[in-house]
Amino acid sequence: MVEPYVVFGEKVTVEDGAVIHSFSHIVGAHIGKGVSVGPFARLRPGTQLGDGSRIGNFVRSKKR
């Protein structure tokens, strides 16, 4: 499920069951099954979130 006001850039993959909350900005990231992101999260290129991960509000991540 993708809530309103989410920005997707290039090369983003989102698997089934993921929830992307409002005002998140995602570029070049892989989001696994059942992941929860945001609100107000920023995922930069190279971010890989494994199945069941959770990224909270106002979090910024980048390549590991």
Buried (B, 14 or more C-beta within 10 A) or exposed (E): EBBEEBEBEEEBEBEEEBBBBEBBBBBBBBBBBBBBBBBBBBBBBBBBBEEEBEBEEEBEBEEE
